Every structure is written in structure tokens, then in C-alpha cells.
Amino acid sequence: MTDKARNEKNLALVRWLTYLMFMMFAMTSDSVGEIIKEVKREFDVTNTQASLMHTLFMIGIAFSGLFLGFLADKFGRKNTIILGLSLFAVSCYLFLVGTSFSFILGLITLSGVAVGVFKTAALALIGDISTSTKQHTGTMNGAEAFFGVGAIIGPLLVAWLVREGVDWKWLYVIAGGLCTLLILMAYKVDYPEYQKPVDSDNNTAKVNNFASSMKLLKNRYAMGFSIGAFLYVAAESAIYVWMPSYLVCDAINLEDTFACYRSDSQQYLAMYAVSVFFSLRAAGRFIGIWMMQHFNWALVLLLFSFAILICFVGGLIGGKEVALYLFPLTGIFMSVIYPTFNSKGISCFPKSEHGTVAGVILFFTAAGAAAGPLIMGIVSDAYGGDAKYGFMVATGFAGLLFLGLLYNFIFNPTEKRLAEVEKTEYSNPSASS
């Protein structure tokens, strides 16, 4: 086997290992809806208290993104990935001894920090194993596609554990075991050699730090994609957090929860609408790997964001029986937007800054995931608890997202920047960061 073939095989191994890591994390993060039901029962807490399971996790990710994103650029991708995996494994195993709600919340926050540390490094790594900005986008969609698979597996696993009389905390123990296995595999695999950036005199340049993250808050490319990620995630989280509340019928007992739907198939769809959404999102991301190689990414995102807006408006105007179909359908249209935001936003910068940039975008992502559902909940409560009014807010997020992507398509503000980075960072396949 030639050195080139051996290198390509190793990069493929690194790529698939990264995909599996994304899937493992999603098993826990996107199971929050199922877990909250069990937490409320076990610890006798209110809805607001239980929602901290989601909010604190996102705060942990946001903290890592903004304050620790530079670690991947300073210490290398592999070291930072293993650090994130190790923190996550520790937090998962500690769930076995969690006997109080406050302790569980502490572990949730720690796991969020761990995911943030891992994800900034993993997102930076994608640049290292890509030979072009186009391949970068395809690989990013692949990673998020596997995340989508994990989002399907996790809730189903929680439901099965509970049905079998097994404590829901074992989901985290299982995830911790998988995480430990992935750590061992990561140690054995040769990652692309990390080289700190050098200046024009071939001296080691100043490494990125927290100040580097703060500086990016003034950069129009970093902030443009970060704001886009915020709006997207705020709209997306409306589906998996509040769609179940919107689809339930006005019932006085549990048996009539879905009685307002005329057929058994409609009732079944209402019951599993979130699972359908996640399945369509995962399928769309696998399709997105091919799509981003063959079509103009700006046009795809524009059309898909318009479709999301139509689904939201149609679901509000048509009521529950229309939303039953249109809201889960948004999964297919949402599929490629976030991975592409991540990819293009990161690709606007040199590889030596990818960890820092990924951290800033991740901060706004987590902020959108935390703020969006919260604002929707506040607005809904202000109008008697009707989730419909919360979805009006989500429709506003979707509308702003569409307008931003319309501007991006018409004026293409990143075309020149991406072309420059393509030439300097990807023209030499042997270059590493």
C-alpha cells in the first residue's frame, strides 16, 4: 500500500470515528423530552424546574464554545477531542450515584461543557481532513447526519428502558461505556498532525486564546453565520420542544389526549411526531452530503428556509390537523441548514482558527436552543398556555432566517472570502493544521 493510499485510509477512519462520536452524544442530548417526564416523576419537580435539564445543558455548551473553543487551536484537535470525551464519560458514570435533582443538574451542566469542548475540536478537525470547502460541507453534513441517527436511537432507548423497569439513568451509563470505547479508539488512530500557525518569518505565531474568540464577535463572517445558526436553532427547537404541546387535544383525561384526530393513523402520527421529525432530519442530512456536492449551497438553503416558513405558517393557519403533517415535515428542510452554516462559517477562516470560530458559532447555536423555547414558553403562558402563540414566535424566527438567506443568495457576501481560503488552505493536500 502506497503512502498516499495509507493516508487516505487513515483519514477515512478518522472521519467515521468522528461520525460515531456525534451519534453517541446525540443519544443523550436529544433524549431530553423523554427524560424530563421521568425526572418530574422521580424528583417531584415542576415543568420549569424540569426544563433546566435542557437549559443548563445548552448553557454548558455555550460556555465551552465561547470560553474554551480556542483549546482545539492551542493544543490540537486530538488532545481536545479526547479531553471532551473524557469529561463526558465521567459525567455519565456519575449518574449512577445521582440521588438528588441538584446533583443531576450539575452533571447535566458538566456534560454540556464536555460536549462543547468536543464539538469545537471535532468541527475544527473536519477542516483538517477535507481537501476543499465543498468536501468540508459534505463531511459536516455527514457528521450531523449521524447526530440525527443518535437523536432517533436515544429517545427509543429511554422509552424501552423505562418500559422494562430499568432506571433512565442507565442511558448515560450506556453512553459512558460507548464514550470510553471511542476514547480508546481515538488514542490508537493517527490524527492529522497538528501544526501551530507560523508567521511570515516562519516563527510560531501567537496561539489563539479567549481574546481571539472575543475578536471574532466583531467579524462579519463569523457573526453572520452565528446569527443564522441562532435563528435556525431557535426555530428547530420549537419543533422538538413544543410541537407535542401544540398537537395534543383539549382533553380532560389521558385517554383523550389525541381524541380530536379523526383517524387512528392521525392519532399515531401525533403521538410519534417528534420521532418522525428526527427521522426526516437524519435522512435529509444523508441526502445533503450528495446535494451539497452538486447544487449551489446558497440556493438550497434559501429554498429550504422558505419551505420551513411555509410549513410553520400553514400549520398555524390550518390548525392541528394540518400541523400534524407540516411540522414534522420541516425535518427534511431543516436537515442541511445547520451543518452548512457551520461549514461555510468555519471555512471562511484559516484552519489554524477553526476551533475558535467553531466555538463562537456553537455559542450562538446553544443560545438559540436555550432562548428560543424559553421565549415561546413565556409568550404561550401570556396567552393562557396555548402553544399556538409560541409557534407564532417560532414563525418569526423562521421568517428572519429566510430573509437572511435571501440576502445571502442575492449578494453572496462570502464568495470571494471562500475562494481565497480555498486557494490558501486547500490547494496543498499535504498541508495540515
JOBEL-V436432 format. One record per helix or strand of 2 or more residues. SS is the DSSP state (h for helix, s for strand). FROM is the first residue (numbers start at 1). LEN is the number of residues. If there is no record, write none. Layout:
[[SS;FROM;LEN] [SS;FROM;LEN]]
//
This chain:
[[h;3;27] [h;32;12] [h;47;4] [h;52;16] [h;71;5] [h;77;21] [h;101;28] [h;133;31] [h;170;19] [h;210;7] [h;220;28] [h;254;3] [h;264;8] [h;273;22] [h;297;22] [h;320;28] [h;351;32] [h;387;25] [h;415;11]]
//
